[in-house]
Structure formats: structure tokens, C-alpha cells
Amino acid sequence: QVHLVESGGGLVQPGGSLRLSCAASGIIFGVSAVAWYRQAPGKQREWVATIGRGGSTNYPDSVKGRFTISRDNAKNTVYLQMNSLKPEDTAVYYCNRGGSNGDWGQGTQVTVSS
């Protein structure tokens, strides 16, 4: 059974940084594309970043240049480094493997506020 566990969320001031982690068990993460999504209260889930099997990365314009997705295959973990955080980045962040019908973690709350 596949389990994805996110961690690293918290409260940070605008302009600050956080690094989220997504640790996987039950699967070798390195053979999969992995994505981060986020969902703010009252809003639809939003795609944040993707890292492909070969390490290629993609981001929406809303986070490009501020967020970086990476992976450590030895640790079976994917990371999301978030810099220059803004209040509009406040959301629950989820990692995902396999698209909407794939595997999801439980999420980690990120709050950007002064």
C-alpha cells in the first residue's frame, strides 16, 4: 500500500521561506512523476509543481521563480522549497503521484501572515 506523508508546513511571515517534504512508502518514488498541489479555503485545488522521472520540472506562473521542486531518490522523498512567500500562498499543500486518481498525502498547512 502506498503512503505519502507531507511535512514542513507552518506559519511564516511574508517574504519568508519553507521547505516541504513528501516521504513515500510502498513505492519507489524515483520511477514516478510527482506533483505538489495546494488548496486554500473556499478555492479549488491548484497545481503548484511537478518533477518528472528524469528530473525535469514545471511550475505555473504563480510560483515560478519562487518555488523549487526536487527529489532525493535515496530517501524516497520529494521536496518543495518555497521562497519569497506571499499571503496568497496560504493553503494546505499536498503531494501527489499518478494524477487525480493516484496517491495523495494528508496535506500540510502553510500559513503566510504577519
C-alpha positions as CSV (number, residue, x, y, z in Angstrom):
1,Q,0.0,0.0,0.0
2,V,1.3,3.4,-1.0
3,H,1.6,6.1,1.7
4,L,2.6,9.7,1.1
5,V,3.3,11.9,4.1
6,E,3.9,15.6,3.8
7,S,5.6,17.7,6.5
8,G,7.3,21.0,6.9
9,G,4.4,23.3,6.9
10,G,3.9,26.1,9.4
11,L,3.4,29.8,10.0
12,V,5.8,32.1,8.2
13,Q,5.9,35.9,7.6
14,P,5.6,37.3,4.1
15,G,8.9,37.1,2.3
16,G,9.9,34.1,4.3
17,S,10.8,30.5,3.2
18,L,9.6,27.0,4.0
19,R,10.7,23.6,2.7
20,L,8.0,20.9,2.5
21,S,8.8,17.2,2.3
22,C,6.8,14.4,0.9
23,A,8.0,11.0,2.0
24,A,6.8,7.9,0.3
25,S,6.4,4.3,1.4
26,G,5.2,1.3,-0.5
27,I,6.5,2.6,-3.8
28,I,9.8,3.6,-5.3
29,F,9.3,7.3,-5.8
30,G,12.1,7.7,-8.3
31,V,10.2,5.9,-11.1
32,S,7.3,8.3,-10.9
33,A,6.4,11.8,-11.7
34,V,5.4,13.6,-8.5
35,A,3.5,16.8,-8.1
36,W,2.6,19.3,-5.4
37,Y,-0.9,20.9,-5.2
38,R,-2.4,23.3,-2.8
39,Q,-5.9,24.2,-1.8
40,A,-6.9,27.4,0.0
41,P,-10.2,27.7,1.9
42,G,-13.1,28.2,-0.5
43,K,-10.9,27.7,-3.5
44,Q,-10.3,24.8,-6.0
45,R,-7.2,22.7,-5.7
46,E,-4.3,24.3,-7.6
47,W,-1.3,22.7,-9.2
48,V,2.0,24.0,-7.8
49,A,4.9,22.0,-9.3
50,T,5.8,18.7,-11.0
51,I,9.0,16.8,-11.2
52,G,9.4,14.1,-13.8
53,R,11.1,10.8,-13.7
54,G,14.2,12.3,-15.3
55,G,14.2,15.3,-13.0
56,S,12.5,17.8,-15.4
57,T,10.4,20.4,-13.5
58,N,7.4,22.5,-14.3
59,Y,5.6,25.3,-12.5
60,P,2.7,27.6,-13.0
61,D,3.4,31.3,-13.4
62,S,2.1,32.0,-9.9
63,V,5.1,30.3,-8.3
64,K,7.7,30.2,-11.0
65,G,11.0,31.7,-9.7
66,R,9.9,31.3,-6.1
67,F,9.3,27.6,-5.7
68,T,11.6,24.7,-6.5
69,I,10.7,21.1,-6.5
70,S,13.4,18.5,-6.1
71,R,13.8,14.8,-5.2
72,D,16.1,12.6,-3.2
73,N,15.6,9.1,-4.6
74,A,17.8,7.6,-1.9
75,K,15.4,8.9,0.7
76,N,12.3,8.3,-1.4
77,T,11.4,11.9,-0.8
78,V,10.3,14.9,-2.8
79,Y,10.8,18.4,-1.6
80,L,9.2,21.8,-2.3
81,Q,11.4,24.7,-1.4
82,M,9.2,27.8,-1.2
83,N,10.9,31.3,-1.1
84,S,9.5,34.8,-1.1
85,L,6.3,33.6,0.3
86,K,3.1,35.7,-0.1
87,P,-0.1,35.7,1.9
88,E,-1.8,34.2,-1.2
89,D,0.4,31.1,-0.9
90,T,-1.6,30.2,2.3
91,A,-3.1,26.8,1.7
92,V,-2.9,23.1,2.5
93,Y,-0.2,21.6,0.4
94,Y,-0.5,18.1,-0.9
95,C,1.9,15.8,-2.8
96,N,0.5,13.5,-5.5
97,R,1.6,10.6,-7.6
98,G,-0.4,9.4,-10.5
99,G,-2.8,12.3,-11.0
100,S,-6.3,12.8,-9.6
101,N,-7.0,9.1,-9.2
102,G,-3.5,8.4,-7.9
103,D,-1.9,8.7,-4.5
104,W,-2.3,11.7,-2.2
105,G,-0.9,12.6,1.1
106,Q,-2.9,14.1,4.0
107,G,-1.5,17.6,3.4
108,T,0.4,20.1,5.4
109,Q,-0.8,23.6,6.3
110,V,1.2,26.6,5.1
111,T,0.1,30.0,6.5
112,V,1.8,33.2,5.3
113,S,0.9,36.0,7.6
114,S,2.5,38.9,9.5
